[in-house]
């Protein structure tokens, strides 16, 4: 479990409440979202979601998100030397 219950900045559909709860309890975000959808059908969830949206603080900004892949140096991306430009970023590969 995480230390603090916060709304997610990166994995959000509406307010980041479901993904924040999922991260806090270390379960899949889809499961929490399905629980909220089922609760919406029962009439409880809209008010609960709004209260959590207002009460839960947003996670602090970070320079590198946990979802972003690590940057690979351009020399390691083209071992054959065939490419003049990196196909992912469009930057010129220096040889």
C-alpha positions in Angstrom: 0.0 0.0 0.0 1.0 3.6 -0.6 1.5 6.0 2.3 -1.1 8.6 1.2 -4.4 8.4 -0.6 -4.2 10.8 -3.5 -5.9 11.3 -6.9 -3.8 10.3 -9.9 -2.6 12.8 -12.4 -1.5 10.3 -15.0 -4.2 7.5 -15.0 -7.4 9.4 -14.9 -10.7 9.4 -16.8 -12.7 12.0 -14.9 -11.0 13.1 -11.6 -8.4 10.4 -10.9 -10.3 9.1 -7.9 -10.6 5.4 -9.0 -6.9 5.2 -10.0 -5.9 6.8 -6.8 -7.9 4.3 -4.8 -6.5 1.4 -6.9 -2.9 2.6 -6.3 -3.5 3.0 -2.6 -5.0 -0.5 -2.2 -2.6 -2.0 -4.8 -5.3 -3.4 -7.0 -6.1 -3.0 -10.7 -7.7 0.3 -11.7 -10.3 -1.5 -13.8 -11.6 -3.3 -10.8 -12.2 -0.1 -8.9 -13.8 1.5 -11.9 -16.2 -1.5 -12.3 -17.1 -1.3 -8.6 -18.0 2.4 -9.1 -20.1 1.6 -12.2 -22.0 -1.0 -10.3 -22.5 1.5 -7.5 -23.8 4.1 -10.0 -26.5 1.7 -11.0 -27.5 1.4 -7.3 -27.6 5.2 -6.9 -24.9 5.5 -4.3 -21.7 6.3 -6.3 -22.3 9.7 -7.9 -22.4 11.4 -4.5 -19.6 9.3 -3.1 -17.4 10.0 -6.1 -18.0 13.7 -5.9 -17.1 13.8 -2.2 -13.9 11.8 -2.8 -13.0 14.1 -5.7 -13.3 17.1 -3.4 -11.7 15.5 -0.3 -8.8 13.6 -1.9 -5.7 15.7 -2.7 -4.1 15.4 -6.1 -0.7 13.7 -6.2 2.3 16.0 -6.4 3.9 16.8 -9.7 6.9 14.7 -10.6 9.4 15.3 -13.3 9.3 11.7 -14.5 6.0 9.8 -14.3 6.1 6.2 -13.4 4.3 5.3 -16.6 6.9 6.9 -18.9 9.5 4.4 -20.2 13.2 5.0 -19.6 15.0 6.9 -22.4 17.3 4.7 -24.4 20.4 6.4 -25.8 20.2 6.8 -29.6 23.3 4.8 -30.2 21.6 1.7 -28.6 18.4 2.1 -30.6 19.9 1.3 -34.0 22.6 -1.4 -33.6 22.7 -2.1 -37.4 23.5 1.5 -38.4 20.8 1.5 -41.1 18.6 4.4 -39.8 19.4 8.0 -40.2 16.6 9.1 -38.0 15.1 7.5 -34.9 11.7 6.1 -35.9 10.3 6.8 -32.4 11.4 10.4 -31.8 12.3 11.6 -35.3 15.7 12.8 -34.1 18.8 12.4 -36.3 21.0 9.5 -35.2 24.6 10.7 -34.9 27.1 8.1 -36.1 
